[in-house]
Amino acid sequence: MGKVTGFLEIRRQMTRYRDPLERLSDYRQVQLDAPVELAQQQGARCMDCGIPFCHKGCPLGNVIPDWNDLAYRGRWREAIAELHATNNFPEFTGWVCPAPCEYACVLGINDDPVTIKMIELAVIERAFREGWVRPQPPKVRTGKKVAVVGSGPAGLACAQQLNRAGHFVTVFERADRVGGLLTYGIPDFKLEKWIVKRRVDLLAEEGIVFRTQANVGFDVSVVELRENFDAIVLCGGATRPRDLPVPGRELDGIHFAMEFLPLQNRRVAGDNLDGMRDISAKDKRVVVIGGGDTGSDCVGTALRQGCASVHQFELLPKPPENRTPEMPWPTYPMILRTSTSHEEGEAAGKLTRQWSISTKAFSGSRGHVEKLHAVHLEWTKDPKTGRPIMREIPGSEFTMDVDLVLLAMGFVGPETDGVISQLGLDLDARGNVATDANFMTSVEGVFAAGDMRRGQSLVVWAITEGRKAARGVDLYLMGETLLP
């Protein structure tokens, strides 16, 4: 694959990003498109490794060496065909996936891995520019009707696969726009929404029907779906946020991340926010509790809104900068990562990141938060089980002045009121919807996929789940399936 000696001759080189201070003045994407020439050169680094562990690192099982090689050889139209064979939406993964495939790259054992994500993005964006990505409506219809509930990446992937199998597919979305967290979770500076709309428009041209502002279980009855569709696929996500039940939590100025982030996406889209509760970080001292991607998105958004300062707290200890024996190749390592939002905060001199912090309480006056009370932690390992043990450090308590607190501590599972409770679906030990190997729930004809089934995860996992659920639905409806 690639050039035989490419990995010896060519160093890893990533696509460029806009200057951190410049990009704080707008909500356009911080990453620039990968030049075709650069992607072609980087594709040459893909070595003939024998066993391409990148396949295992990618939940979709993308045939990465194949399209790396095709990109290197300038055979771009063949490259997009290989890429689309396993990934319905490489533009989504190309922009926002954390690229677990790169951490599994064989070259990464003792060198910098291949820039798989950048090459993927170059392939799909060139394909769109050249007009190679076109609607592919099915030639024959089966007459079967499927309702897909939720239009995030899992729902969209499931809908496209089922539509291509010839079924009539209707996607129900409770928001006013299609895309789930792609539209109302991920900030525009990471994924501009025209990219989502570009793909959704193609899906509509293929014959998929989209019904927005249709909250199944509330303003669209479950009975209606059961009567009018041959199968139902639930792809509603894991949208219940993890709360922080400490004294003072009820004070105004403390919000979940998913109360804060979608509002800015609506502002960028030009929506009228009259009647909506406005949450802004402008001129405020902001604390973001949670060190993951959602917390990082809150940091980047608060900076763009003109916050006075932003502190990001994480309960867990600071990760190592490199792999440790507990994180061997080719596993996805839990190492220290500095996002583009962190770079912006550091460049602006407004960001402080702290680890091993436990928030104990909030206090304020006139019903609004004014102070955060916390303590530093010490982490050790249980000598018998190896499990981490958390201990508060005596005398390390501190108080911080705050105006806005954003809770970005992850999600605990799907919302169970509405469709889940009305159908009486079984849940697993983690509170997610339980399914069998074919993604069918405890109720015949009802399937589930994505975060609703596996818990909070990555876009690439959501697409994988949607594809697998579609195969299960097709098998259920037709008795056989040719879906991959």
Secondary structure as GFF3:
##gff-version 3
##sequence-region A 1 484
A	DSSP	alpha_helix	6	9	.	.	.	ID=ss1
A	DSSP	alpha_helix	20	23	.	.	.	ID=ss2
A	DSSP	alpha_helix	36	43	.	.	.	ID=ss3
A	DSSP	alpha_helix	54	57	.	.	.	ID=ss4
A	DSSP	alpha_helix	64	72	.	.	.	ID=ss5
A	DSSP	alpha_helix	76	84	.	.	.	ID=ss6
A	DSSP	alpha_helix	90	96	.	.	.	ID=ss7
A	DSSP	alpha_helix	100	103	.	.	.	ID=ss8
A	DSSP	three_ten_helix	106	109	.	.	.	ID=ss9
A	DSSP	alpha_helix	116	130	.	.	.	ID=ss10
A	DSSP	beta_strand	145	149	.	.	.	ID=ss11
A	DSSP	alpha_helix	153	164	.	.	.	ID=ss12
A	DSSP	beta_strand	168	172	.	.	.	ID=ss13
A	DSSP	alpha_helix	181	184	.	.	.	ID=ss14
A	DSSP	alpha_helix	193	205	.	.	.	ID=ss15
A	DSSP	beta_strand	209	211	.	.	.	ID=ss16
A	DSSP	alpha_helix	222	228	.	.	.	ID=ss17
A	DSSP	beta_strand	231	234	.	.	.	ID=ss18
A	DSSP	beta_strand	240	241	.	.	.	ID=ss19
A	DSSP	beta_strand	254	256	.	.	.	ID=ss20
A	DSSP	alpha_helix	257	269	.	.	.	ID=ss21
A	DSSP	beta_strand	285	289	.	.	.	ID=ss22
A	DSSP	alpha_helix	293	304	.	.	.	ID=ss23
A	DSSP	beta_strand	309	314	.	.	.	ID=ss24
A	DSSP	alpha_helix	340	348	.	.	.	ID=ss25
A	DSSP	beta_strand	351	355	.	.	.	ID=ss26
A	DSSP	beta_strand	357	365	.	.	.	ID=ss27
A	DSSP	beta_strand	368	381	.	.	.	ID=ss28
A	DSSP	beta_strand	388	392	.	.	.	ID=ss29
A	DSSP	beta_strand	398	401	.	.	.	ID=ss30
A	DSSP	beta_strand	404	407	.	.	.	ID=ss31
A	DSSP	beta_strand	411	413	.	.	.	ID=ss32
A	DSSP	alpha_helix	419	423	.	.	.	ID=ss33
A	DSSP	beta_strand	446	448	.	.	.	ID=ss34
A	DSSP	alpha_helix	451	454	.	.	.	ID=ss35
A	DSSP	alpha_helix	459	478	.	.	.	ID=ss36
###
